[in-house]
């Protein structure tokens, strides 16, 4: 039989971790927000490193197009439309049964953010949009939780570890959504497969430093990497901005739900619609009702059906992803027609007309 102590032996012999660092990892609780291209790599690294508990929060389900770069999923997951958090947890349980893995099939947002990070020693960014990152930042700054910002597109990406009260937070660097906006999206720029892997591994390394207490070894400021052009750049931002809306003025509009939550999903020709307040849908009853429109696939987490020209995936928490449009108003109308206005908080007249 293999010696259980051998699992982490190569990591323990590394002076930066050692036995004390490994003991800290074993008791650490981590929340990972998003489990796509970045998140699957981050989750894989942390589970293999031996963190004690890993909560994986993701709103989405596995599709065939994910398999190019999202390393914890396979074709069976895509065929079944398995929620990403569930598929990731199953894969990681086969890698390291010592880690307590909690899959959470929810949209990380104002209604659940504090609950999902309150008991975490570290929060890691595996998201694909700035709106969610601002919610992460608000929650972590408010609760004093360390987190690592990471983003990747095309062949380049960025990483920045954040220690509230010590380092700049996300809004010190990008005060509002307009300042974070860029010309590239995955629709226009695509994603080179190795890019999120490289960025995610660096983000995971910064997370491990935080967990073992290696504060002096943290990357300072924004680290930018472009794999295609072999460029590495660091933008030094070493101190919090005194007038930062979040860590300076303690204003948390994203956490308090003072922002719009309908999201166009990158590269998907799809829009996510989130109800005005969290819901708990009776999926079997809803599936039976929707069968009058089209054949329905469903499991314990979601319902899926095609009503030409749209594909609807409806989650237990009331969210839906409307595929076949990038127009948020059309997506809201589709939702109102097939799911109902009671769960959304949208006026009933928005379901009266669907633009094709």
N, C-alpha and C positions, 0 to 999 in steps of 0.2 A: 504494500500500500504506500502511496506517496505521502511524504511528510507534509502536513498542512502548512508548516512554517515556510516551506519552499516556494509557495505561491508568490510571495512578495520579496523573495530573497534578493533579486537583482535591484529592486527599488530601495530596499533597506540598506544595501551596501553603498548606495550613492550617498555621499556626505550631506547633501542638501536635505535629504529626508531622514535617513537613519531610523533606528528603532523608535525614538520619541516621535518623529514625524509620522511614522506609520501608525503609531498608537492614536495620534490626533486624527488621522484620516479615518480610522476604524470607528471613531465616535462622531464623525462629522455628518451633518444633515445638509443636503444640497437640494435646491429647487432649480430645475432646468426649464426655462420658458421657451417652448418651441422645439420640435423634434423633426426637423427636415434635414437639409444638407449640412448645416452647422451642428444642429442638435444631436443627430445620430452619432457623429464623430465624437462630440464632447461627452455624450453619455457612455459611449464605448470606452473612452479613456478613463473616465471616473470609475466605472464599474470594475474595470480591470485593475485600477490602482487601489481598490479596496475601500472606497468611502462607505461609511456605515449605512446611510439611508439616502436614496436618490428619488426625488419626486419629479416625474416627467409630465409636464403640462403641454398639451397640444390639442387644437380644435379640429384638426384635419384628418383625412383618411388617406390610405396609400393608393397611389395610381402608378401605372406603368412608367410614366415619364419621370417618376421619382428615382427609379432604380439606377439611373446613370450616375448618381452622386450620393444618394441617401443610403448609407452602408448597412443599416440594420434590417432592411426590408428585402423581400424576395417576391417572385412572381405569384406565389400563392397568396401573399398579403394583398397584392394588387387586384387579383381576381376576386377576392372576398370583400374588397373595400374595407379592410380592417382599419380601425382608428390607429393613427400612428403611435400614440402613447401606449396602446395595448400591444401592438406588434413589437415595439421597441422593448417593452418590459419582458415579453416572452423570450425575445432573442437574448437579452442580457441575463435572464435567469438561467439560461443554458451556459452562459459564460462564467458567472460567478454567483453561486447560490448563497454566498455569505452576505450579499448586499440586499437590504430591504428596499425593493423597488415598488414605487407607488405610481401607477399610471392614472392620470387625471384627464379625462376627455372633456375639456372645457376650453372656452375662449378666455384667455387671461385678460382681465379688464377691471374696471373700477369696482364691480360687484364682488370680485373674489380675490383681488390682488393681495390685500393685507393678510387674508387668511392663508394664502398659499406661500407667503414668504415669512410669516411671523415666526415660525420655529426653525427657519433655515440659518445655518452658519454662513452660507454663501449662495448667491443667485447667479446663474449663468444665462447668457443671452443666446438663444438659438432661433430667434424670431426672424421674420422676413419683411418687417415694416417698422417705420419710425413711430407710428402711433402707439403700438404696443410697447416699444422701448421707452417712450415717455411715461407710460403707466408704470413700467418696471422701475424707472428712475425715481418717480414720485414716491412709490411705495418703499423703495430701499432707502432713500434719503429720509423720509418721514420716520421709518423704524430703525434707522442706523444699521442697515444691512449692507455688507460688502457685496459688490457684484462686478461682473466683467462684461463690458460691451463688446460685441463682435458683429461684423457685417461683411458680406462678400457678394460681388457681382462681376460678371465677365471674367477677367483674369486678375482682378485686384480685390483687396479687402483691408480691413482696419480692425485693430484690437485696442482696447483701453481698459485697464483695471480701475475700479472706482471704490474708494474707501471714504464714505461720508464723513465730513469734518476734517479730513486729512488731504485728500486729493480733489481735483475738480470733478464735478458730477457731469452727467451728459448735457444738462442745460447750461452749464458754464461754457461749454464748447458750442453747442447748438441751442440757443435760447428758445427757439420756437420752431414749429414744423417748416416754415418758409426757409429758415436758415439751414435746415437739414436737407432740403430738396436738391436734387441733382438732375442732370439730363438723362442719365442712364437708368433703365429698368431692365428686368430680365426679359421683357418683351422685345426690347430694342437691342440689348447688348448680349443676351444669353448668359450662360454660366459655363466656364471651363471646368470640367469635372474636378481636377486637383485643387482648384482654388479654395472652395469651402473646407476641404480637408486640411490644407495648410493653415488657414486662418483658425479653424476650430481647434487644431492641436495647440496652436500658440495660446488661444484663449483658455484651453484646459490647463496648460502649463502655468498660466498666471493664476488660475483658480487653485491649483495645487500649492503654489507658493503661499497664497493667502491662508489656505487651510493648515499648512505646517508651520506658519508663523515666519516665513521668510520675507518680511516686509521690505527689507533693503534691496532685495533682488527683483522687486516688481519693475515692470516696464514703466517708464515715466512718460506720461502723455499719450498721444495717438501714434501708434505704429502702423504705417502704411506699407503694403507689399503688393507688387505687381509681378506675377509669375511669368507672364508672357514677355515682358520687357526687362525682367531681372532687376527691378528697382526696389530699393528698400529706403524708407524715409521715416524719420521720427519728427513729429510736431510737438515741441516741448510745451506742455501746459501743466505746470507743477503745483499750482496753488488754487484753491477755490476762488471764484469771483465773488467779491463782497456783495455785489448787487445781483447775483444769480437769482432768478425767480424761485428756484427750488431750494438749494442749500443756503442761499443768502436770505431771501425774504420769506421762506417757508410757505410758498404758495403752491398748491398741488392741484391744478385744474384738471389734469388728466386722470388723477386718482379719484377725484370727486365727480367725475362724469360730466364735466362741463365742456366736453368735446364730442364731435360726431363719431359714431362707432360703425357706420356702414363702410366696408372696405372693399376696394377693387383688388383682387388677388393677382399678384405678379405672375405673368406668363400663363394665365389659366383661362382667359376670356370668361371670367367669373367674378361674382360679387358675393361677399359674405354679408348676410343680413342678421343683425343681432337684435333681439327684442329689447324694448325700452327697459324692462326689468327681467331678471332671471325667471325662467319658467321650468317646470318639470312636466314635459309632455307625456301623455299616455301613448307610447309608440304603437302598441298593438291596435288600439282603437283608431288612432290616426291612420295607420296602414290600411285597416279595413275600409275606412272612408275613402282613402285615396285610390283604392282598387277600382272605384267607379270611373276614374280618369285613365288609368294606365296600370300595367303590371308593376307590382311593388316588390323590391327586395328589402329585407330588413333583418336586423339583429338586435342585440340588447342595447346597442349604442346609437343606431341611426336607421333612417329609412331612405331609400333611393328609388326614384322613378323618373321616367322620361316623358315629358309632355311637350311635344315638338313646338318650337326648336330648343327647348330648355331641358337641362338635367337638374333635378332638385335632389340635394342631399340634406336631410333634416335631422338634427341632433336632438338628443333627449333634453338638453338645456334650452331648447327653443331656437337655437341658431339654425340657419340654413345657408348652404352654398348654392347659389344659382348659377349654373354653368350655361354659357351660350349668349351672354351679354356682359358688357363692361359698363353698362349704364346703371347707376345706383337706383334711379327712380324706377326703371323697368324692373329691376330685381325686387324692389319693395312691393311693386304691384303684383308680381308673380307670387311672392310670399303671401301677401294679403289674400289672394284668391285661393291658394291651395292649403295654406296652413291656418289662416284666419287672422283677423285684426286684433282679437283679444290678447293674443300672446305678444304682439309687436308693439302695441301702443300707437300704430299708425292709423290715421283717419280711414274709415271704411271706403270712402270714395276712391282711394288710391288703387283699389283692386278692380275698379270698374272697367278700366281700359288697359289692354296689354298691347304694347307696340311690338310688332314682329320684326 
